[in-house]
Amino acid sequence: MIQHYLGKISGPLLDRIDIHIEVPAVPYKELRGNDRSESSAEIRARVERARGFYNAQLPSRLIRKLCGLDETGERTLEMAVRRMGLSARAHDRILKVARTIADLGESETIRAKHVAEAVQYRSLDRNYWN
């Protein structure tokens, strides 16, 4: 079914979407469980601390300056771009999402784990497109 809809979406349009993931149904036992998780107020406070400005609105000229990668992050991004055949736009969007992930983790440096998570959010590039 997803393949049917993707056939109607052009690659350049899909490329402009920063995060695209599949969200599976939550199993019944998890819905009914009593496990304590992070509250909405705690999540909101963490997001507000991380959001000095909107990373999604970073102009291209600032991406390289504000989205510096450590060495392993650089290798991770290079491998993802090559294997997935990502465009320059997708590359920049991954960097912006990785910057946000690093900000939420209160990390000044974008590390390989931040890049890897951002790449995972490009699931439609990997799973359905082409």
Secondary structure, 3 states (H helix, E strand, C coil): CHHHHHCCCCHHHHHCCCCECCCCCCCHHHHHCCCCCCCHHHHHHHHHHHCCCCHHHCCHHHHHHHCCECHHHHHHHHHHHHHHCCCHHHHHHHHHHHHHHHHHCCCCCECHHHHHHHHHCEHHHHHCCC
